[in-house]
Amino acid sequence: MTENFEIGTYLVASTAHITNIDNTYLTEYPESSGLIIYHYEYGYWIHTNSNEFVSDGQLSIAFWNLLKLAKGQGCLFLKLDCDGPVYDSLSTFIW
């Protein structure tokens, strides 16, 4: 018997690619975003299969662009980590 294991992919990026306001909002009001967010000590896992990619004005364009980038790459999750890689092609924020 051969099993087909489901393997998920995710994009890892530094939390430097989101604003301090994004960070506060994701920490304090994750249910308000319409996204599935798992907060952990060093950042967030954000599910990309949400059909609710509608900005409510609380999260920055940089955040939404990063989430769309992850989804566009076929990723199931965006992992934002304080020690994650910083990409030259993406906006960065010092906070």
WOLINWO-V339075 format. One record per residue. N is the residue number from 1. RES is the residue in one small letter. NEAR is the number of other C-alpha atoms within 8 Angstrom. Layout:
BEGIN
n,res,near
N,RES,NEAR
N,RES,NEAR
END
This chain:
BEGIN
n,res,near
1,m,2
2,t,3
3,e,4
4,n,4
5,f,4
6,e,4
7,i,4
8,g,6
9,t,8
10,y,10
11,l,9
12,v,10
13,a,13
14,s,12
15,t,12
16,a,11
17,h,14
18,i,12
19,t,12
20,n,8
21,i,7
22,d,12
23,n,10
24,t,9
25,y,11
26,l,11
27,t,8
28,e,6
29,y,9
30,p,12
31,e,8
32,s,6
33,s,8
34,g,9
35,l,12
36,i,9
37,i,11
38,y,7
39,h,9
40,y,7
41,e,4
42,y,7
43,g,11
44,y,12
45,w,12
46,i,12
47,h,11
48,t,12
49,n,6
50,s,9
51,n,4
52,e,6
53,f,8
54,v,4
55,s,7
56,d,6
57,g,5
58,q,7
59,l,11
60,s,10
61,i,6
62,a,9
63,f,12
64,w,11
65,n,8
66,l,9
67,l,10
68,k,9
69,l,8
70,a,15
71,k,12
72,g,7
73,q,6
74,g,7
75,c,13
76,l,12
77,f,13
78,l,16
79,k,12
80,l,13
81,d,12
82,c,9
83,d,7
84,g,10
85,p,7
86,v,10
87,y,6
88,d,5
89,s,4
90,l,7
91,s,7
92,t,8
93,f,9
94,i,5
95,w,5
END
